[in-house]
Amino acid sequence: MKRIIRKAFTLLSVYYAYMVEYRAELILWVLSGSLPIILMGVWIQAAQGGQFGLSPVDFARYFITVFIVKQLTVVWVIWDFEREVVEGKLSPKLLQPLDPVWHHVAGHISERFARLTFAFLLVGLFFILYPQAFWLPSLSRFLLFILAVVLAFALRFTIQYTFAMFAFWTERASALENFWLLFYLFLSGLIAPLEVFPEPVQKIVMFTPFPYLIDFPASLLVGLPVDIGRGFASMVGWILVFLGANRFLWRAGLKRYSGMGA
């Protein structure tokens, strides 16, 4: 156990040092995820003249939470893995006594800590400019939110890493992610809370992994009605589904990998 903890700490330290070398780039990455803040203004205006079941303050709280969730769950592993396979850079990692996925996991986790300062500065600025939206969730809601965000990140990472396995068969595995992104934008709660969707659409979407990536964690913290038990069970279930598919594709892909370009 001590060896595992020491290896994990070393990986995280190395990747954290690597991430903080690019502070200006980190700020740009944080700002590139500010779409929820833009959409917030649109929905606040719409709520003032329409009937959506949510007040302007509810929309403000929801979208600032979506911004936080998005900052904590952003994933880019498919582009890194695709480049490693195409350029042959995966070969030296296969010689190490460590599954290559842990390099990507460490990089993502380290990047979270590096970007948190910039993200929370934006959140603080938002509440200064719009103080009526400030609220303090209960401790139980906050702890459930933390757990939901961790699972949302694990689910998002597992899904994208599974798509990345297709890099063994095609040089453009990232095209799958771009196609997936179309559904992710509209069905995850990024564009609008699922609460404003027609009820039949909500029931169908809940059988997909999309709402558990953003809407479920955000609704938990804000206090919108959600089925907590079903939400967490669905997240774990989808993680296991994609994890199984990932391991199958990994074993099959390694048989095809030739390391060309290494």
Secondary structure, DSSP 8 states (H G I E B T S, - for coil): -HHHHHHHHHHHHHHHHHHHTTHHHHHHHHHHT-HHHHHHHHHHHHHHHS--SS-HHHHHHHHHHHHHHHHHH---HHHHHHHHHHHTTHHHHHTSSS-THHHHHHHHHHHHHHHHHHHHHHHHHHHHH-GGG-----HHHHHHHHHHHHHHHHHHHHHHHHHHGGGGT-TTTHHHHHHHHHHHHHHSSSSS-GGGS-HHHHHHHTTSSGGGTTHHHHHHHHT----HHHHHHHHHHHHHHHHHHHHHHHHHHHHH---TT-
